[in-house]
Amino acid sequence: MKSVLAPKIVAILAFVLVAPTWSRAADGPWPVEKAAAWGREHPWLVGCNYAPSTAINQLEMWQADTFDLETIDRELGWAESLGFNSLRVFLHHIPWERDSEGFVKRIDQFLEVADRHHIGVMLVLFDGVWDPYPHAGKQPEPRRGLHNSGWVQSPGRVILAAPDRHDEMKGYVTGVIARFKDDRRVQVWDLFNEPDNPNKSSYGRLEPKNKPELALALLRKEFAWARAANPSQPLTAGVWSGDFTKVDALSPINKFMLEQSDVISFHNYHPLEGMKKDVETLKRYRRPILCTEYMARGNGSRFDPILAYLKSEGVAAYNWGFVDGKSQTIYPWDSWQHRYPDKPPLWFHDVFHTDGKPYDAKEVDYIRSVTGAKKKD
């Protein structure tokens, strides 16, 4: 009996010794091999950036009195019908500060609905875009004809511009991640959306002049907080502007995000050739690549042919917007300079009307042809 078991024990010990432990480094991302393993487990994520049509911003989406699970369930059914298997969804620190238990309960309810529709979720913790002065309570009504007239930043200027207050965000970051760090319904943690965005065309006059330096300081802490929570899901922060082609030309914040992310994410609102350039450039990091924002029809960034290209490259694809609603992202970015009195004939973002009718039926058929979803009668 001893001679039979001994070889097995040796084999088991050998496996333990050579098998990768893949623990997260205290000051760095996952090993490339672990990131690749995650990529094999999630071979092609496809979906959209999602907020319900009844919410003008993240606060109206998540605050208890305006949390609209009925609308979410209906609209996620349309996402499922397109073959979407992932959503990028923005959180906000204010609901956590007001009622952390209620907030995580609502996140759990959202994840439950998404899972029922066979959809996973990428959760975004901070955002550097649009109104830098978020506030709790009733949110503003949409301003007619204006793209994202009510979207808000997190944490916003008051905290971002005061480095001695950055640590106030630690409880939110670690609390949310700790609650869902082993939840299979959460696919990725996106730590900070466009952290250094100057918002020149909208709220630029209200932004701190040294926003990139402030954002990088907070982002450094956020990555450390998130790593300390040790989530099973990868961390990322996406590059969105500047030249990625030359490592020595990267801005400090782009360099940090690319070097510290477990999986690489980026935004691209250009036609196909511009998309190809970014994808080929970002392959140098040898990690799964996620395009977390694309599709602006007026810019030439369209589902056809970009979605098929991203699938062919195994690059995750999240278009901006889904249902024409209070965010008003059917209007282009330049609506901040030239207000649109009527709905534009060419929608900038979004796929469906609020009744579920596609903006462009042929476009929806194309999406389904790429994802392999069957059209329901």
C-alpha positions as CSV (number, residue, x, y, z in Angstrom):
1,M,0.0,0.0,0.0
2,K,2.8,2.4,0.8
3,S,4.5,1.8,-2.5
4,V,1.2,2.6,-4.4
5,L,0.5,5.9,-2.5
6,A,4.0,7.3,-2.6
7,P,4.1,8.2,-6.3
8,K,0.7,9.8,-6.0
9,I,1.8,11.9,-3.1
10,V,5.0,13.0,-4.9
11,A,2.9,13.9,-7.9
12,I,0.5,16.0,-5.8
13,L,3.4,17.8,-4.1
14,A,5.0,18.5,-7.5
15,F,1.8,20.0,-8.8
16,V,1.4,22.2,-5.7
17,L,5.0,23.4,-6.1
18,V,4.7,24.3,-9.8
19,A,1.1,25.5,-9.9
20,P,0.8,29.3,-10.0
21,T,-0.5,30.8,-6.8
22,W,-1.4,34.0,-8.7
23,S,-1.7,36.2,-5.6
24,R,-2.1,39.9,-6.3
25,A,1.0,41.9,-5.7
26,A,0.7,44.7,-3.1
27,D,1.9,47.3,-5.6
28,G,1.2,45.7,-9.0
29,P,-1.3,44.0,-11.2
30,W,-2.1,40.3,-11.7
31,P,0.6,38.2,-13.3
32,V,0.1,38.1,-17.1
33,E,-0.7,34.4,-16.8
34,K,-3.6,35.0,-14.4
35,A,-5.0,37.8,-16.6
36,A,-4.8,35.4,-19.6
37,A,-6.7,32.7,-17.5
38,W,-9.4,35.2,-16.8
39,G,-9.6,36.0,-20.5
40,R,-10.1,32.4,-21.3
41,E,-12.9,32.2,-18.8
42,H,-14.5,35.3,-20.4
43,P,-13.7,34.8,-24.1
44,W,-15.8,37.7,-25.5
45,L,-17.7,40.2,-23.4
46,V,-20.2,42.2,-25.4
47,G,-22.7,44.8,-24.2
48,C,-23.3,48.4,-23.4
49,N,-22.8,51.2,-20.9
50,Y,-26.1,51.0,-19.1
51,A,-28.3,53.3,-17.1
52,P,-32.1,52.9,-17.1
53,S,-34.0,55.3,-19.3
54,T,-35.7,56.7,-16.2
55,A,-32.5,57.9,-14.6
56,I,-30.7,61.1,-15.6
57,N,-27.5,60.1,-13.7
58,Q,-26.0,57.6,-11.4
59,L,-27.7,59.1,-8.3
60,E,-31.2,58.8,-9.8
61,M,-30.3,55.2,-10.8
62,W,-29.2,54.2,-7.3
63,Q,-31.0,56.3,-4.7
64,A,-33.8,54.4,-2.9
65,D,-36.7,56.6,-4.0
66,T,-35.8,56.5,-7.7
67,F,-34.4,53.0,-8.0
68,D,-36.5,51.6,-10.9
69,L,-36.1,47.8,-10.9
70,E,-39.1,47.3,-13.1
71,T,-37.6,49.4,-15.9
72,I,-34.2,47.8,-15.4
73,D,-35.8,44.3,-15.8
74,R,-37.6,45.3,-19.0
75,E,-34.6,47.0,-20.6
76,L,-32.2,44.2,-19.7
77,G,-34.5,41.8,-21.5
78,W,-33.9,43.8,-24.6
79,A,-30.1,43.6,-23.9
80,E,-30.4,39.8,-23.6
81,S,-32.3,39.7,-26.9
82,L,-29.3,41.3,-28.6
83,G,-27.0,38.6,-27.3
84,F,-25.3,41.0,-24.8
85,N,-23.6,39.2,-21.9
86,S,-22.1,42.1,-20.0
87,L,-23.0,45.6,-18.9
88,R,-20.8,48.5,-17.8
89,V,-22.6,50.2,-14.9
90,F,-21.7,53.3,-12.9
91,L,-21.9,53.5,-9.2
92,H,-21.5,56.6,-7.0
93,H,-20.1,57.3,-3.5
94,I,-23.0,59.4,-2.3
95,P,-25.6,56.5,-1.9
96,W,-22.9,54.6,0.0
97,E,-22.4,57.5,2.4
98,R,-26.1,58.0,2.9
99,D,-27.1,54.3,3.4
100,S,-24.4,51.8,2.7
101,E,-26.6,48.8,3.5
102,G,-29.4,49.9,1.4
103,F,-27.1,50.8,-1.5
104,V,-25.4,47.3,-1.6
105,K,-28.8,45.7,-1.3
106,R,-29.9,47.6,-4.4
107,I,-26.7,46.6,-6.2
108,D,-27.4,43.0,-5.3
109,Q,-31.0,43.4,-6.7
110,F,-29.6,44.8,-9.9
111,L,-27.1,42.0,-10.2
112,E,-29.9,39.5,-9.6
113,V,-32.0,40.9,-12.5
114,A,-28.9,41.0,-14.8
115,D,-28.1,37.4,-13.9
116,R,-31.6,36.3,-14.7
117,H,-31.0,37.7,-18.2
118,H,-27.7,35.9,-18.4
119,I,-25.7,39.2,-18.2
120,G,-22.7,39.9,-16.0
121,V,-21.7,43.4,-14.9
122,M,-18.6,45.6,-14.9
123,L,-19.0,48.1,-12.0
124,V,-17.4,51.6,-12.3
125,L,-16.6,53.2,-8.9
126,F,-15.5,56.8,-9.8
127,D,-16.2,59.1,-12.8
128,G,-14.4,62.2,-13.9
129,V,-16.9,63.4,-16.6
130,W,-19.6,66.0,-16.7
131,D,-21.0,67.9,-13.6
132,P,-18.3,68.2,-10.9
133,Y,-20.7,69.1,-8.1
134,P,-22.9,66.0,-7.4
135,H,-25.5,66.3,-4.6
136,A,-27.9,63.8,-2.9
137,G,-31.6,64.1,-3.2
138,K,-33.8,65.0,-6.1
139,Q,-31.9,65.3,-9.3
140,P,-32.5,67.9,-12.0
141,E,-34.9,67.3,-14.9
142,P,-33.2,67.0,-18.3
143,R,-32.4,70.2,-20.2
144,R,-34.0,69.9,-23.6
145,G,-31.8,68.8,-26.4
146,L,-28.6,68.5,-24.3
147,H,-26.4,65.5,-24.2
148,N,-26.0,64.1,-20.6
149,S,-27.3,67.3,-19.1
150,G,-27.5,65.8,-15.6
151,W,-24.7,63.3,-15.4
152,V,-22.4,63.8,-12.4
153,Q,-18.8,63.1,-11.3
154,S,-17.7,61.0,-8.4
155,P,-16.3,62.1,-6.1
156,G,-16.4,65.5,-7.8
157,R,-14.4,68.7,-7.4
158,V,-14.9,69.3,-3.7
159,I,-13.1,66.1,-2.7
160,L,-10.9,65.7,-5.7
161,A,-9.3,69.1,-5.3
162,A,-8.5,68.5,-1.7
163,P,-5.9,65.7,-1.4
164,D,-6.3,65.6,2.3
165,R,-9.9,64.4,1.8
166,H,-9.1,61.6,-0.7
167,D,-9.0,59.1,2.2
168,E,-12.7,59.7,2.8
169,M,-13.3,57.6,-0.3
170,K,-11.6,54.5,1.1
171,G,-14.6,53.2,3.0
172,Y,-16.7,53.3,-0.2
173,V,-14.2,51.6,-2.4
174,T,-13.2,48.9,0.0
175,G,-16.8,48.4,1.3
176,V,-18.4,47.9,-2.1
177,I,-15.5,45.7,-3.4
178,A,-15.4,43.6,-0.3
179,R,-19.2,42.9,-0.5
180,F,-19.0,41.7,-4.1
181,K,-15.3,40.6,-4.4
182,D,-16.2,36.9,-5.0
183,D,-19.5,37.4,-6.7
184,R,-19.5,35.7,-10.1
185,R,-22.1,38.2,-11.4
186,V,-19.4,40.9,-11.2
187,Q,-17.0,40.5,-14.0
188,V,-14.7,43.5,-13.7
189,W,-14.0,46.5,-11.4
190,D,-13.5,49.7,-13.4
191,L,-12.0,52.0,-10.8
192,F,-12.2,55.5,-12.4
193,N,-13.8,56.5,-15.7
194,E,-11.8,59.2,-17.6
195,P,-10.3,60.5,-14.3
196,D,-8.4,63.4,-15.9
197,N,-11.2,64.6,-18.3
198,P,-11.1,68.4,-18.4
199,N,-14.7,68.7,-19.7
200,K,-13.7,71.6,-21.8
201,S,-16.9,71.8,-23.8
202,S,-19.2,71.6,-20.8
203,Y,-18.0,72.2,-17.2
204,G,-14.4,73.1,-18.0
205,R,-14.5,76.5,-16.1
206,L,-15.4,74.6,-12.9
207,E,-12.6,72.1,-13.1
208,P,-9.3,72.4,-11.2
209,K,-6.4,73.3,-13.5
210,N,-4.3,70.5,-12.1
211,K,-7.0,67.9,-12.4
212,P,-4.7,65.2,-14.0
213,E,-2.3,65.4,-11.0
214,L,-5.2,65.3,-8.5
215,A,-6.9,62.4,-10.3
216,L,-3.7,60.4,-10.4
217,A,-3.1,60.9,-6.7
218,L,-6.6,59.6,-5.9
219,L,-6.3,56.8,-8.5
220,R,-3.0,55.6,-6.9
221,K,-4.8,55.3,-3.5
222,E,-7.8,53.7,-5.1
223,F,-5.8,50.9,-6.7
224,A,-4.1,50.2,-3.4
225,W,-7.4,50.1,-1.6
226,A,-9.0,47.9,-4.2
227,R,-6.0,45.5,-4.1
228,A,-6.2,45.3,-0.4
229,A,-9.8,44.0,-0.7
230,N,-8.3,41.2,-2.8
231,P,-11.2,40.8,-5.3
232,S,-11.4,37.7,-7.5
233,Q,-12.3,39.9,-10.4
234,P,-9.7,42.0,-12.3
235,L,-9.1,45.7,-11.8
236,T,-8.9,48.2,-14.6
237,A,-8.9,51.9,-15.4
238,G,-9.2,52.8,-19.0
239,V,-7.1,55.1,-21.2
240,W,-9.3,57.5,-23.3
241,S,-7.1,60.2,-24.7
242,G,-3.6,60.8,-25.9
243,D,-1.2,58.8,-28.0
244,F,-0.8,55.2,-26.8
245,T,1.5,54.1,-29.5
246,K,4.8,55.2,-27.9
247,V,5.5,54.1,-24.3
248,D,7.8,57.1,-23.7
249,A,5.1,59.5,-24.9
250,L,2.4,58.3,-22.4
251,S,1.1,60.9,-20.0
252,P,1.8,60.0,-16.3
253,I,-1.8,59.0,-15.7
254,N,-2.1,56.9,-18.9
255,K,1.2,55.2,-18.0
256,F,-0.1,54.4,-14.5
257,M,-3.4,53.0,-15.7
258,L,-1.9,50.8,-18.4
259,E,0.8,49.4,-16.1
260,Q,-1.4,48.9,-13.1
261,S,-4.5,47.4,-14.7
262,D,-5.0,43.6,-14.5
263,V,-6.8,43.8,-17.8
264,I,-6.4,46.7,-20.3
265,S,-9.3,48.9,-21.1
266,F,-9.7,51.9,-23.4
267,H,-12.2,54.2,-25.1
268,N,-12.4,54.8,-28.8
269,Y,-15.0,56.8,-30.7
270,H,-13.2,56.7,-34.1
271,P,-13.9,54.9,-37.3
272,L,-12.6,51.4,-37.9
273,E,-9.0,52.3,-38.7
274,G,-8.6,54.3,-35.5
275,M,-10.0,51.4,-33.5
276,K,-7.6,49.0,-35.2
277,K,-4.7,51.3,-34.3
278,D,-5.5,51.3,-30.6
279,V,-6.1,47.6,-30.4
280,E,-2.8,46.7,-32.1
281,T,-1.0,49.2,-29.9
282,L,-2.5,47.8,-26.6
283,K,-1.6,44.2,-27.5
284,R,1.9,45.0,-26.3
285,Y,0.7,44.6,-22.7
286,R,-0.2,40.9,-23.4
287,R,-3.4,41.1,-21.4
288,P,-7.1,40.8,-22.2
289,I,-8.3,44.0,-23.9
290,L,-11.7,45.7,-23.2
291,C,-13.1,48.5,-25.3
292,T,-15.3,50.0,-22.6
293,E,-16.7,52.8,-24.8
294,Y,-17.3,53.1,-28.5
295,M,-20.1,53.8,-31.0
296,A,-20.9,57.4,-31.8
297,R,-22.6,57.4,-35.2
298,G,-21.9,61.0,-36.0
299,N,-18.1,60.3,-35.5
300,G,-18.1,57.4,-37.8
301,S,-17.9,55.0,-34.9
302,R,-20.7,52.5,-35.7
303,F,-21.6,48.9,-34.8
304,D,-21.0,47.9,-38.4
305,P,-18.2,47.1,-39.0
306,I,-16.5,47.7,-35.6
307,L,-18.4,45.1,-33.5
308,A,-17.4,42.3,-35.8
309,Y,-13.8,43.5,-35.8
310,L,-13.7,43.6,-32.0
311,K,-15.1,40.1,-31.9
312,S,-12.5,38.8,-34.4
313,E,-9.8,40.2,-32.1
314,G,-11.4,38.9,-28.9
315,V,-11.7,42.5,-27.6
316,A,-14.6,43.1,-25.3
317,A,-17.0,45.6,-26.7
318,Y,-19.2,48.1,-24.8
319,N,-21.1,50.7,-26.8
320,W,-22.2,53.9,-25.1
321,G,-25.9,54.1,-24.3
322,F,-28.8,51.7,-24.7
323,V,-32.3,53.2,-24.4
324,D,-33.2,56.8,-25.4
325,G,-34.1,58.3,-22.0
326,K,-33.3,61.1,-19.5
327,S,-29.6,61.0,-20.3
328,Q,-30.4,62.3,-23.8
329,T,-27.4,60.7,-25.4
330,I,-29.1,60.5,-28.7
331,Y,-27.9,64.1,-29.0
332,P,-24.2,64.7,-29.9
333,W,-21.5,66.1,-27.7
334,D,-21.7,69.4,-29.6
335,S,-25.2,70.0,-28.2
336,W,-23.3,71.8,-25.4
337,Q,-22.4,74.4,-28.1
338,H,-25.4,74.1,-30.4
339,R,-28.7,73.2,-28.7
340,Y,-30.9,70.8,-30.7
341,P,-34.6,71.9,-30.6
342,D,-35.8,68.5,-31.9
343,K,-34.5,65.0,-31.9
344,P,-31.7,64.6,-34.3
345,P,-32.4,62.3,-37.4
346,L,-29.1,60.6,-36.7
347,W,-28.9,59.4,-33.1
348,F,-25.4,59.9,-31.6
349,H,-25.7,57.0,-29.1
350,D,-28.4,54.5,-28.0
351,V,-30.1,51.6,-29.6
352,F,-33.8,51.5,-28.5
353,H,-36.7,53.8,-28.0
354,T,-38.4,53.6,-24.6
355,D,-41.0,51.2,-26.0
356,G,-38.4,48.7,-27.1
357,K,-38.6,49.7,-30.8
358,P,-35.1,49.8,-32.4
359,Y,-33.8,53.1,-33.6
360,D,-32.5,51.1,-36.6
361,A,-33.9,47.6,-37.2
362,K,-31.1,46.8,-39.6
363,E,-28.5,47.8,-37.0
364,V,-30.1,45.5,-34.4
365,D,-30.1,42.6,-36.9
366,Y,-26.4,43.2,-37.5
367,I,-25.7,43.2,-33.8
368,R,-27.5,39.9,-33.4
369,S,-25.7,38.4,-36.4
370,V,-22.4,39.2,-34.7
371,T,-23.4,38.0,-31.2
372,G,-25.2,34.9,-32.5
373,A,-28.5,35.9,-30.8
374,K,-31.6,34.5,-32.3
375,K,-34.4,37.0,-33.2
376,K,-37.5,36.5,-31.2
377,D,-40.9,36.6,-32.9
